[in-house]
Amino acid sequence: MSSPPFRTMKLRSKKPTCPACGLKGQKVGQIEDIDYVAFCGGNAPDYEATGLKEGRSGHRIKPKDMQQILQKENVRIIDVRPPIEYDTPLPELVANPSSYLSDSSSQTFVVCRLGNDSQIAADALRSVASENQKIQDLIGGLRAWSRDVDPEFPVY
């Protein structure tokens, strides 16, 4: 006789302060603000280190290099931080990247807080861009911009 294709597991009891399933009036925080991996007990990824990886040649740009280009050329900058932080939500851009491209600028920079979401957005834009459009994202995001170019730029 073979064993059944399932198993039973005992789960720990609910925490009254859990933002997802806690008791009304005792929940701490909002579920939207919780890091899913850390919430489930996994090791939290180092998003800052991931955003600092240089990636494929020509796809990413360092803050000081971007500053030099901004001083000389007319470029387009797309900020993909969440709406609570700025304006263009990443899921919207990924769903319809062609609506975010402009024929008037041959160079587009994509920025976010740490340089992770901007990589996703830049890849989506490159997938529909013409050959003469150059799309790069900022290595390390706006946090690196603040550290390397403009110390007055707010970091959060």
N, C-alpha and C positions, 0 to 999 in steps of 0.2 A: 504494500500500500504506500502511495506517495504522500508527501506532505502537502498541505494546502498552499496555494500560491499567494498567501498573505500571512501577515503576522500581527500580533496584537502588541501595542506599546502603551505603557503608562506615561501620561504626560504630567508634568508638574502642575500644581494648582495655579489658578489665576492670581496675579498680583493685583491688589486693589488699586494701585497707582499706575498700572499699565495704561499707556495712552490709547491702545487699541481695544482692549477688552476689560479694562478696569471698571470699578464701580463709579457710577455717576457722582460727581462732586469730589471724588478722590483721585481722579486721573491727573497725572502730571505731564504737561506738555501736550503737543498736538501730534497726531500720527504722521502728518506731512513733514514734520521736522526731524523725524527719527531716521538714522542711517539703518537701512534694512539689514545689511550684513552684520553690523554690530548688534542690532536688536535680536537677531537670531543666534547670537553667541559666537559668530565667526570673527576672525581677525579683520579689523577694519583696514581697507586698503589705504595706502599713502597717496591720496589724490594729488597732493602738491608735487611729489616726486614724479608721478606719472605725467603731469602736465609739463614738466621740465625736460622730458626726453625729446631729442631733436627730430626724430622721425625721418621720413624720406626726404632726400635732397630736393630743395625748392618748394616743399610743401609748408614749411614752417619758417618763421622769421624771429630773430632775437630782438628784444626791445630796442637796443641802441641802433640796430640796422633799420628798424621800422621808423625810428625817430628821424634818421637822416633822410629817408625817402619822404616822410611827411613834410619836411622842410623844403623840399624841392619840387614835389609832384602833387597833382590833384588825384587823390585816391578815394575809394569808398571804404568806409569802416562799418561793419555789421557787428553789433554787440548782441550776443546770444545768451546773456544772463537771464535768469527767470524774470517774469514780469514784476515780481515784487522787488527785484534788484534793478531792473532796467526796462527793456521794451520788447525785444523780439524773442518769443519763446522757441526753444530748440525744436520741440516736436512739430510745430507749425512750419518751420523752415525745412526740416527733413521731409515732411509730407509734400511740400510744394516748392522745391528749391529754385525753380526757374522764375518764380515771382519775385525773388530777392536779388536777381542779377540785373545789372544795368548795362545798356549798350554804350552809355556815355563814358564809362571808366574802364580802362583796360586792366586796372589793378584793384583788387579787393582784399582787404584785411578783415579777418574774423577774430573777434576777441571775446573772452569770457573771464571769469574770476581767476581760475587756476590754469587754464590752457587745456582742459580736457574736452568740454563741450564744444569748444571752438574747432577742435580736430574733427569731430563728427560733422559739424555744420560745413566746414570747408570741404570735406570729402563729398558731401551731398551736393554742394554747389559745383564742384569740379565735375561731377557726373553729368551735369547738363550744360556746362559752360562751353563756349566756343574755344578754339585753339589759341586765339589771340587774347583771351582773358586770363590773367594771372591771379590765382587765389591762394592766399597764405593765411595761416593762423599764427597768433602770437604765442611763442614759447613761454610757458610759465604764466600766461594770462596777465591780467591787470595788476596782480600782486607783483609779478616780476617787473612790470612797467614802473610801479611805484618804487621798487627797490633799486632798479638800474637807471631810470631816466628821471622820474619826477617824484621825489620824496614827499611832496605835498599832496600827491594823489591819494585819496582815502583808501585805506585797507580795512577790510572787514573779514 
